[in-house]
């Protein structure tokens, strides 16, 4: 499955921006500060994105869920 594969439903971010594809989600994580990227929540999201890109199937759904969980845990921490 290519990195350009879209999620079934875009992932909404604060400010109204949306992540539509695996690549956009990966780029979003890569722009986070390095210490934040190393947090378990983001490492899990990255793993799910890679699995989706490499194998496809149900991993696309897990990648979306991983991103949503990482983003939502950020909101709960504030």
C-alpha positions, 0 to 999 in steps of 0.5 A: 500500500503506498504512502499516498493511500488516504484514510477512510476519513481524514484526521482532524487537527486543531486549527481545522487542518486535516491529515488525509493520507499515510504520508501526511500523518507521517510528515506531521509526526516528523515535524514534532520536536524530537523528544515528543516523537520519542514518546510511546504514543507517537512511536505506536502511531509511527509503527501503525503507519509503517505497517499500513504502508508496508502491508495494507489491509486492516492496518490502515484502520489501526494507523488512523486509530493510532494517530487519533489516540496520540492526538487525543492523549496530547489534548488530555495532557493539557 
